[in-house]
Amino acid sequence: MSADVFVLAAHRAGQADDSALELLAAARALFPGCAPVALAIGAPGEVAAVGGQLAASFPEVWIAGSPELAYPNAELARPLLLKLLPPGARVLMVHDTFAMDLGPGLAVKLGAAYLPDLVGGAGTGGDTLQAVRTEFGGQVSAHVEADIRLGVVVTVRSGAFKAVAGSPGTVLDKSAEASGLRARRRFRELLQPEAGGIDITREEVLVSVGRGIGEQENLELVEDLAEAMGAAVSCSRPLVDARWLEKARQVGTSGQTVRPRIYLALGISGSFQHLGGLKGAPFLVAVNKNPKAPIFQAASVGVVADLLELVPVLTAKIKQGK
Amino acid sequence: MEIMVCVKRVPDPAENEIGVAPGGQDILRDDLVYGVNEWDNYAVEEALRIVEREGGSVTVVSVGAREQAEEVVRREMAMGAEQGLCLADPAFEGADGQGLAAILAAAVRRGSYDLVLTGALADDGAAQVGGMLAALLDWPYASLVNRIEVRVGAPLVVGREIEGGAQEVSEIDAPCVLSIQTGINEPRYVGIRGIRKVASAEIPVLGAAALGLDPSTLGARVRRLDYFVPPAGVGAEMLEGSVDEVAGKLVDLLKAKGGIK
């Protein structure tokens, strides 16, 4: 069987990311019977180590190393993949910020279809691939169908497919293809976000606030509640975008990853980007005006209400009870 | 700098509950409030700031049914963009991401732009058109951009927002396509005066023929079969009653779980 399903494996500091096994599961679900090739690109020493790890789970592993690839730059990775991948290739990667940078252009350059951020498979018919995505911040799902005769680039939402065990195989070094790469975008440096005065990752109880707060002046209501509970205030992305709260308080994939025991989500819809920063299965109380808000799927306890009405009453009751 | 910004008209996520229409062929649209995609609004603001510093002009472009595209283009012109452009043609209906990128690429090629901005993503969450547009133009690309520094006679410096909120800083050669992340700036308020100023501004409309596009090349490779409501998981235990009753139940629950110190 010719190799045509490829899994682009993420790695860091010489360690393959666990997501490769989620991609293996996704590849098997989307293309039943396939034996995907794992592909690792990066600095020469790192991909050698990563390739060895991947060979425990994939029958065939391709590595391509070059010093220019030490930092993942999609503008370098794309031309390299165009050299490595055969026509009609079916490529899977995790829907992260690297894939968002790489994937759309890769699909165009390969002449392939692009299916981003899949959360499930729904069948394949040889020339077509059916899958499940979400739209409108997770409020509705959609079945999509792609014509994959000329190949497809798929990005898979982290956690959507349960990692599976694979079978061991061998590593092929394709580094010769990775020489002389040039990009019109050149990596300079990585800046970490400012720490700020608060570390929400250490808090056991978080009162977290989202777009439902409406106006900046209403934040006082939430701060009062947090104070009454002895909790810290965290938030979802829109409040940081609006400069109402500092970045250090943002929970989500582009903010902090937190592990509280108790998490109050007030006026937070519950996008996967937000929930991606919430680990450890806390007792999650969700308050939202919209009964269809995805947060209610993740919550332990839910209330359909306007937080501006509920929160002051809640605060008063907690103060009374003390 | 000549900058084109691509914008899309979408249901406003802050104002709408999205439901599925009977049969699943569409969402329920009757009561939806529409506006400019949030990410696109940041992109227009960023373009205006660059032009205010460096000179040049901003063109706002949208693909869609004429009146709808015009509505959002005019809204963004009210922020201060000099030119607007609507790309409308029955042949554009049902276009997928690559189709939209091809339509936009044709519009970009008609001008001489140094920079094209898009929002990082829109209502369908695909985050794809900017990257596809760059590939079609064969321009360099950066996604999720939260900082742009324009330097005379040198490559642009851009920051991408990556996992954990870290910023990946790179140099990028112009012309290029950048997809803009929310929070890069604070978009200006559009007042009634701004809206009046552009109320009668002429916004050219270009179809497939004017753009030199062969409609047969726009066939969608990816299509949506249906919408459906995600299957309910275990879900939350929903508390019901008056605000007072619900608050009382919450206090009891939080106390029991040790959430009140």
Boltz contact constraints between the chains, C-beta under 6 A:
constraints:
  - contact:
      token1: [A, 75]
      token2: [B, 140]
      max_distance: 6.0
  - contact:
      token1: [A, 97]
      token2: [B, 144]
      max_distance: 6.0
  - contact:
      token1: [A, 97]
      token2: [B, 162]
      max_distance: 6.0
  - contact:
      token1: [A, 97]
      token2: [B, 163]
      max_distance: 6.0
  - contact:
      token1: [A, 100]
      token2: [B, 127]
      max_distance: 6.0
  - contact:
      token1: [A, 100]
      token2: [B, 143]
      max_distance: 6.0
  - contact:
      token1: [A, 101]
      token2: [B, 143]
      max_distance: 6.0
  - contact:
      token1: [A, 104]
      token2: [B, 128]
      max_distance: 6.0
  - contact:
      token1: [A, 104]
      token2: [B, 131]
      max_distance: 6.0
  - contact:
      token1: [A, 104]
      token2: [B, 132]
      max_distance: 6.0
  - contact:
      token1: [A, 105]
      token2: [B, 131]
      max_distance: 6.0
  - contact:
      token1: [A, 105]
      token2: [B, 134]
      max_distance: 6.0
  - contact:
      token1: [A, 105]
      token2: [B, 135]
      max_distance: 6.0
  - contact:
      token1: [A, 105]
      token2: [B, 141]
      max_distance: 6.0
  - contact:
      token1: [A, 108]
      token2: [B, 132]
      max_distance: 6.0
  - contact:
      token1: [A, 108]
      token2: [B, 135]
      max_distance: 6.0
  - contact:
      token1: [A, 108]
      token2: [B, 136]
      max_distance: 6.0
  - contact:
      token1: [A, 109]
      token2: [B, 135]
      max_distance: 6.0
  - contact:
      token1: [A, 113]
      token2: [B, 221]
      max_distance: 6.0
  - contact:
      token1: [A, 113]
      token2: [B, 222]
      max_distance: 6.0
  - contact:
      token1: [A, 114]
      token2: [B, 128]
      max_distance: 6.0
  - contact:
      token1: [A, 116]
      token2: [B, 126]
      max_distance: 6.0
  - contact:
      token1: [A, 116]
      token2: [B, 128]
      max_distance: 6.0
  - contact:
      token1: [A, 117]
      token2: [B, 125]
      max_distance: 6.0
  - contact:
      token1: [A, 135]
      token2: [B, 124]
      max_distance: 6.0
  - contact:
      token1: [A, 135]
      token2: [B, 125]
      max_distance: 6.0
  - contact:
      token1: [A, 136]
      token2: [B, 18]
      max_distance: 6.0
  - contact:
      token1: [A, 136]
      token2: [B, 123]
      max_distance: 6.0
  - contact:
      token1: [A, 137]
      token2: [B, 13]
      max_distance: 6.0
  - contact:
      token1: [A, 139]
      token2: [B, 18]
      max_distance: 6.0
  - contact:
      token1: [A, 140]
      token2: [B, 18]
      max_distance: 6.0
  - contact:
      token1: [A, 140]
      token2: [B, 20]
      max_distance: 6.0
  - contact:
      token1: [A, 140]
      token2: [B, 227]
      max_distance: 6.0
  - contact:
      token1: [A, 141]
      token2: [B, 228]
      max_distance: 6.0
  - contact:
      token1: [A, 141]
      token2: [B, 230]
      max_distance: 6.0
  - contact:
      token1: [A, 142]
      token2: [B, 224]
      max_distance: 6.0
  - contact:
      token1: [A, 142]
      token2: [B, 227]
      max_distance: 6.0
  - contact:
      token1: [A, 143]
      token2: [B, 225]
      max_distance: 6.0
  - contact:
      token1: [A, 143]
      token2: [B, 226]
      max_distance: 6.0
  - contact:
      token1: [A, 144]
      token2: [B, 224]
      max_distance: 6.0
  - contact:
      token1: [A, 145]
      token2: [B, 223]
      max_distance: 6.0
  - contact:
      token1: [A, 145]
      token2: [B, 225]
      max_distance: 6.0
  - contact:
      token1: [A, 146]
      token2: [B, 222]
      max_distance: 6.0
  - contact:
      token1: [A, 147]
      token2: [B, 221]
      max_distance: 6.0
  - contact:
      token1: [A, 184]
      token2: [B, 140]
      max_distance: 6.0
  - contact:
      token1: [A, 184]
      token2: [B, 173]
      max_distance: 6.0
  - contact:
      token1: [A, 185]
      token2: [B, 140]
      max_distance: 6.0
  - contact:
      token1: [A, 185]
      token2: [B, 170]
      max_distance: 6.0
  - contact:
      token1: [A, 185]
      token2: [B, 172]
      max_distance: 6.0
  - contact:
      token1: [A, 186]
      token2: [B, 170]
      max_distance: 6.0
  - contact:
      token1: [A, 186]
      token2: [B, 171]
      max_distance: 6.0
  - contact:
      token1: [A, 187]
      token2: [B, 170]
      max_distance: 6.0
  - contact:
      token1: [A, 188]
      token2: [B, 169]
      max_distance: 6.0
  - contact:
      token1: [A, 188]
      token2: [B, 170]
      max_distance: 6.0
  - contact:
      token1: [A, 189]
      token2: [B, 169]
      max_distance: 6.0
  - contact:
      token1: [A, 190]
      token2: [B, 166]
      max_distance: 6.0
  - contact:
      token1: [A, 190]
      token2: [B, 168]
      max_distance: 6.0
  - contact:
      token1: [A, 191]
      token2: [B, 167]
      max_distance: 6.0
  - contact:
      token1: [A, 192]
      token2: [B, 166]
      max_distance: 6.0
  - contact:
      token1: [A, 193]
      token2: [B, 165]
      max_distance: 6.0
  - contact:
      token1: [A, 205]
      token2: [B, 259]
      max_distance: 6.0
  - contact:
      token1: [A, 211]
      token2: [B, 14]
      max_distance: 6.0
  - contact:
      token1: [A, 229]
      token2: [B, 260]
      max_distance: 6.0
  - contact:
      token1: [A, 230]
      token2: [B, 261]
      max_distance: 6.0
  - contact:
      token1: [A, 241]
      token2: [B, 182]
      max_distance: 6.0
  - contact:
      token1: [A, 241]
      token2: [B, 183]
      max_distance: 6.0
  - contact:
      token1: [A, 247]
      token2: [B, 165]
      max_distance: 6.0
  - contact:
      token1: [A, 254]
      token2: [B, 161]
      max_distance: 6.0
  - contact:
      token1: [A, 254]
      token2: [B, 165]
      max_distance: 6.0
  - contact:
      token1: [A, 255]
      token2: [B, 165]
      max_distance: 6.0
  - contact:
      token1: [A, 262]
      token2: [B, 257]
      max_distance: 6.0
  - contact:
      token1: [A, 262]
      token2: [B, 259]
      max_distance: 6.0
  - contact:
      token1: [A, 283]
      token2: [B, 257]
      max_distance: 6.0
  - contact:
      token1: [A, 290]
      token2: [B, 17]
      max_distance: 6.0
  - contact:
      token1: [A, 292]
      token2: [B, 17]
      max_distance: 6.0
  - contact:
      token1: [A, 296]
      token2: [B, 236]
      max_distance: 6.0
  - contact:
      token1: [A, 297]
      token2: [B, 233]
      max_distance: 6.0
  - contact:
      token1: [A, 297]
      token2: [B, 235]
      max_distance: 6.0
  - contact:
      token1: [A, 299]
      token2: [B, 236]
      max_distance: 6.0
  - contact:
      token1: [A, 301]
      token2: [B, 236]
      max_distance: 6.0
  - contact:
      token1: [A, 301]
      token2: [B, 237]
      max_distance: 6.0
  - contact:
      token1: [A, 302]
      token2: [B, 236]
      max_distance: 6.0
  - contact:
      token1: [A, 302]
      token2: [B, 238]
      max_distance: 6.0
  - contact:
      token1: [A, 303]
      token2: [B, 239]
      max_distance: 6.0
  - contact:
      token1: [A, 303]
      token2: [B, 246]
      max_distance: 6.0
  - contact:
      token1: [A, 309]
      token2: [B, 243]
      max_distance: 6.0
  - contact:
      token1: [A, 310]
      token2: [B, 243]
      max_distance: 6.0
  - contact:
      token1: [A, 313]
      token2: [B, 243]
      max_distance: 6.0
  - contact:
      token1: [A, 313]
      token2: [B, 247]
      max_distance: 6.0
  - contact:
      token1: [A, 314]
      token2: [B, 247]
      max_distance: 6.0
  - contact:
      token1: [A, 314]
      token2: [B, 250]
      max_distance: 6.0
  - contact:
      token1: [A, 317]
      token2: [B, 247]
      max_distance: 6.0
  - contact:
      token1: [A, 317]
      token2: [B, 251]
      max_distance: 6.0
  - contact:
      token1: [A, 318]
      token2: [B, 251]
      max_distance: 6.0
  - contact:
      token1: [A, 318]
      token2: [B, 260]
      max_distance: 6.0
